[in-house]
């Protein structure tokens, strides 16, 4: 059923019929909420926009109308409706001109969607000549190199290219300029170095992420996986356990399985004499964590058709 108050509105939960039944003001409020939150639901944004804009610009200020156009443009690209996105791009260009940096960003996205990668790169590079610290263009260039499999170039754009000259005529990289406010860049550099097999560098950036977001279960799980690649199993166990401390719900099954697998390997190494656990206390802790991981997996998959297969696998490997 449709929500009774604006505060209860959620694009995620509303059906197409609910959306049709909303008042015009409620539809405008939904667009405002989604702009403020940064959340996305491209299909419903398009559905809602079609209905809202069919009624003209009533209830929308001039600036808000163009913000809606931008939302619809991005949603159209996410849905693969490039012609629709181009139509809204033209409306924005007519209003703000082709030299607008914000419009240039959107034009670059449209060029990418059309498969015109070289034109998009030239556009982003031109914007950077005029505005060297433009983080959007730097990130898009890196993403395009990554999509083409050119990981070294993707890293160079973020980590090495000198993009900004300060008042003392000293040049700085994009990462130096944005280091304190861009966890996205840190995560991306960690992933790119991992793709190149630079595990130590990948771990360095993954640990930098934790300085900004120490309570992130995902960040701890990712760091655990990198330590697993490096075969630092004790540190791997620590990070998986920390991840589960912050989130032991089914959407973090990767950490529960990772903890179970890693502790299993440590116990096997101890039993075979390959690598003895140092103290009796360390052995008991590892056994306890292994049991905890198995119990957590069982709870996470309770009621799932996969539970019997999971239990059979755990018993076989025990």
N, C-alpha and C positions, 0 to 999 in steps of 0.2 A: 504494500500500500504506500501511497505518497505520504511523505512526512508532513506534519501539521505546521511546523515552524521552520523559519529559515535556518536556525541553528542546528536543526536535525537533518538538513539536506546533505546528501552525499552522492556524488555522481557515480561512485562505485556501486551503490546499492539500488539506484533507481533504474527501473525498466524503461524501454522506449515509451510505453503507455504513460508511465509516471511523468516522464519528461514532457510529454505533450500536454499533460494536465497542469503543469506548473504555471503560475502567473508570470507575466513578462518580468516583473521585478525579481521574482525568485530565480528566473533563468539568468538575469544579469548578475544576481548575487552569487550564483554558482561559478560564473566565469571569474568574478572577482576573487572568490575563495581559492580557485585553482591557480590563478596567477600568484596569489600570496604564498601558497604552500609549495608551488613548484611540482605538484603531483600531475600525473598524466593518465589520460584514458582517451586515446586518440579517436576511437570509433564513436564514443558518446559525445566527445567535444564536437565532432563534425555533425552528428545528428542534432545536437542542441543548437549549434550555430546556424544550421540551415533553417531551423524553425524560428530562431530569434531574428536573424537578419532578413527573413521574409517579411517581417513586420516593419522594416526600415530601421531608422536610427532612433526611434522614440525611446526615451528613457536613458539614452546613452549620450554622454558628453562627447565632443569632437575627439578629444584625446583618448577616451575610453573606447570609442568605436575603432580606432586604429590599433589599439591594444588587442581588441577582439580579432581584428584581421590578422594580426601577427600570430595569435594563438591558433587560429584556424589554418594558417599557412603551415605551421610546424606540424599540426595534427594531420594535415593532408599529406605531407611528406612521409610521416610515420606510417600512413595507410597506403602509400604508393600511388596516391592520386596527384601526380605531378602537374597535370594541366590545371587542376583546381588551385594548387599552391602557386603556380605562375600567375594566375588571375589575381590573387591577393597581393602577390609581389608587385604587379603592375600598379595596383591601387596605392600601395605604400610608396612606390617610386614617384608616382604622380603627385603625391602629397608632400613628401619630404625630399625628393630629388635623389639622383643616383649617387651623389657624393656623401650622403648620410652614411656614417660608419655602421649604424644599426641596420640600415637597409642593405648595405654591402655584405654584412654577415648573412642575412637571409638570402641574398642573391647567390652567395657562395654555396649555401646549403642546397639551393635549387639546382645549381650547376652540377654539384656532386650527385644529386639524385638523377639527373639526366645523363650521367656517365661522362660528363665533360670535365674530367679530373684536371687536365692541364690548364683549362681556363679558370677553374676554381683556385688552383695553386697560384696562378698569376695574380688573381684578384686578392687573395690573402697576402701575398708578398707585397703587393702595391700598398695595401692598407698598412702593413708593417713598416714600410719605408716612411710613411707619414706619421705613424703612431707606433714606435718600436715596442712599447710595453703592452700592446693589445693582446690580452691573454686568449681571447676567443680564437683569433687567427693562428696563434702559435699552436694551440691545442688541436685545431682542425688540421693543420699541416702535419702534425705528428700523427694524428689518427689516419690520415690518408696514406702516409708512408707505411704505417703499420698494416693497413688493409692490403697494401701491395706486397707485403712481406719484407719491406726494407726496414728492418728493425734498427739497424745502426743509424740510419738517417732519422728515424723517429726519435731516437735517444738524443741525437745531436741537436735537434731543434729545441728540445726541452733543457738539455744539460750543458751544451757546449757553445752554441751560437751566441755571440755577443750582441745583445739587442738594445741595450740601454747605456747611455753615457751620462754620468752624473756631473755635478757642478765642478768637480775637480778633474774633469776630462778622463775619468777612469771608466772603462767599459765593464759591463756586467752581463751575465747570462740571464735568461728568462727565469731559471730556477733560483738564482740568487735574489732576483727582484721579488719573486712571489713565494719564497720559501716559507714564510711565516703564515700564509693564509690559503694554502692550496693542498689539502690532503689528496685531492683527486690526482694532482701531478705526482705526488709521492707514490701513490698506489700504481699509477701508470708506469712510472720508472721502474718500480719493483717488478711489475709484470713483463716489461720489455727486456730487462736484464735476465729474467728467468727464461724467456724465449730464446735468448742467445746463449744460455748455459752459464751465465755469470751469477752463480748462486750467492756468493758472498755479497755482491753488490745488491742483489735482489733482497737479501736478508737485511742489509743496511737500511734500505728504503722502507721495508716493511716495519722495522723497528722505529723508524722515524714517524710512521703513521701512528704508532701507539703513543708517542709523546703528545699527540693532539687528541687522540681518541682511545684512552686507556681502557675504557669500559666496553669497547666494541668486541662482541664475541666473534664476529666475522674476521676482524683484524688478527685476533689471537689464533684462530683456526688457520688462517693463511700463513702466518708465521710458523706455526707448527708444521705445516706441509713442507715449507722450505727447509726447515731443520731436518725433516725426515729425508729429503733428497740428499742433504749433506751427511746423513747418518749420525746426527747428534741426537740419539734417542732420548736421553734424559731431559734435554731441553725441549724436545718435541712433546714429551709427556707433560711437562710443566705447562706448555702453551695450550695443549688440548684440554687439560684439566681446568685451566683458567677460562677458556672459552665456555666450557660446560657450567662453570660457576655463574657466568653471566646469562647463559641461556641453555637450559636442559630440555627445551621443547623439541617436538619432532622436526622443526625446520633447521635444527642444528645436529641432525643425525650424523653428518660428516665428522663432527668432533667426537661423538660417542664411538663411532666405528674406528676413527683414527686412534683414539686412546686405547681401545680394545686391541687393535692390531699391534700397536707399538709396545704396549706392556707385554703382550704375548711373545713378541720377538725378544724382549729383554729377559723374560723368564726362561725362554728356550736357550738363549746364549749362556745364561747362568747355569742351567742344568747340564749343558754340554761342556762347560768349562771354557768356552770361547771368550767370554767376558763376564767374570764374576761380579755380582753386585757387592759393593764394598762392605756393608754392614748388615747384620741381621735385621736391623730396623728398616734399612732401605729395601731389603727383600720383602718384608712384610707389607710395606707401603705399596710396592709395585703389585703384589698379589691383591691387596685391597682395591687398588685402582682398576685392576683387570676385572675383578668381580663387579665393581661399581659400573664399569663401562658396559659389561654384558647385561646387567640388570636395567640400565638406562636404555639400551637398545631394545630390550624386550618391552619395556614400558612404552617407548616411542612407537613401536609397531603393533601394540595391542589393538586387536580388532581389524588388523590389516590382513589381506590374503597372503601376504609375504611373511607373516609371523612364523608359520611352521617351517618355511625354508630357512629363515634366519636362525631359528633354534637348532635346526639340524646342522647348519653350517658351524655354529658356535660349538656345539657338542663334538662335532667331528674334529675341529681344530684344537679342542681343549687337551 
